[in-house]
């Protein structure tokens, strides 16, 4: 069957995408705009926003020695997680779950994450609809950035964030570039004496309106599949148009909203783990500012790709190679050189949590008002195992999640963790995943 050929200029369909990085205003939350309990905005009674972040580290935590011996509260953190001790009461440590392959070959450093983050194991490089974007569809509306993705090793492909209609999102690898993107010329200072609407925003708003008016005519000329694609396109444009409308209104002055100092310029690629984690902490600070200033409600921070090539100063052997070749120390019961990387990463997670916890919003901190979702690519990296995954969930998501527990669910589908996160964040879903990874029962112990 031949396809109907229609003469529609490509520029006509894509015109509304010009200038997608629209002007927005960063607004921190002050006590004076809250109710007496500090839980909602005084003027409207609307609750303070709940945010979501993912944090990816490669190559797990080593062998099974990292699983705490007790469950529930008052468990002992393993050596690899000792850096998180100050936040133990604000985190849940989930262990024991697995990704079911259902006969599909395990593509190491990918298949496991494909399963636990998208709910399905396919057997190819298809990667759509990760947990963060499903949550972002619910909580990301009305912000300047639908989400922000960053990677610390200089690899734009190190992102695990993927929309259900467009695949993986590239990561920003330069803290300075991210700073300019958030707090550059298109950031409007809410404390300025005068407010003049940005002409660029007005032009984009008009362009989007013009595109919308042409929708009906285009729809009549297209087949069912193309109509569905175009409808998805216009849905995104309508959302962008609404955000532009908000940006044309004068913001309330907020004295505590300050633009941070720009980070230093850094080289493109980090081979040393210490350098990558320095970049990590610059990103962590900027992301905390972006969340606190209302620029986005969803951020994704990845240290490296799963098969990390980061190495220690003076050692030519990288982290990934060490997980395969370094013998287990009989006294410690783990690989000490590989564990050095794991501990370094966890110190970075501590610093990220600390940056978020340092922002006070009413009666809670920014960390308390969000869910920070830490995940990795393998349970036992030497074996490239998709069993016994560690998950680290920090923050109470505005009181929606109980914290301070170790939950051990041996043999459970790892998708239960992502499914539970979606429910906690308000995603209207009754089941999630495909095949043996399909789940409909959340981890009720951590749900408030």
HELIX and SHEET records of a PDB file:
HELIX    1   1 UNK A   10  UNK A   14  1                                   5    
HELIX    2   2 UNK A   15  UNK A   17  5                                   3    
HELIX    3   3 UNK A   31  UNK A   33  5                                   3    
HELIX    4   4 UNK A   64  UNK A   66  5                                   3    
HELIX    5   5 UNK A   79  UNK A   90  5                                  12    
HELIX    6   6 UNK A  111  UNK A  118  1                                   8    
HELIX    7   7 UNK A  131  UNK A  139  1                                   9    
HELIX    8   8 UNK A  156  UNK A  158  5                                   3    
HELIX    9   9 UNK A  175  UNK A  183  1                                   9    
HELIX   10  10 UNK A  199  UNK A  213  1                                  15    
HELIX   11  11 UNK A  215  UNK A  221  1                                   7    
HELIX   12  12 UNK A  224  UNK A  247  1                                  24    
HELIX   13  13 UNK A  273  UNK A  292  1                                  20    
HELIX   14  14 UNK A  319  UNK A  325  1                                   7    
HELIX   15  15 UNK A  336  UNK A  357  1                                  22    
HELIX   16  16 UNK A  367  UNK A  369  5                                   3    
HELIX   17  17 UNK A  381  UNK A  383  5                                   3    
HELIX   18  18 UNK A  415  UNK A  424  1                                  10    
HELIX   19  19 UNK A  435  UNK A  437  5                                   3    
HELIX   20  20 UNK A  444  UNK A  446  5                                   3    
SHEET    1   A 2 UNK A  24  UNK A  25  0                                        
SHEET    2   A 2 UNK A 187  UNK A 188  1                                        
SHEET    1   B 7 UNK A 148  UNK A 151  0                                        
SHEET    2   B 7 UNK A 298  UNK A 302  1                                        
SHEET    3   B 7 UNK A  51  UNK A  56  1                                        
SHEET    4   B 7 UNK A 370  UNK A 375  1                                        
SHEET    5   B 7 UNK A 389  UNK A 394 -1                                        
SHEET    6   B 7 UNK A  91  UNK A  97 -1                                        
SHEET    7   B 7 UNK A 406  UNK A 408  1                                        
SHEET    1   C 2 UNK A 162  UNK A 163  0                                        
SHEET    2   C 2 UNK A 167  UNK A 168 -1                                        
SHEET    1   D 2 UNK A 360  UNK A 361  0                                        
SHEET    2   D 2 UNK A 364  UNK A 365 -1                                        
END                                                                             
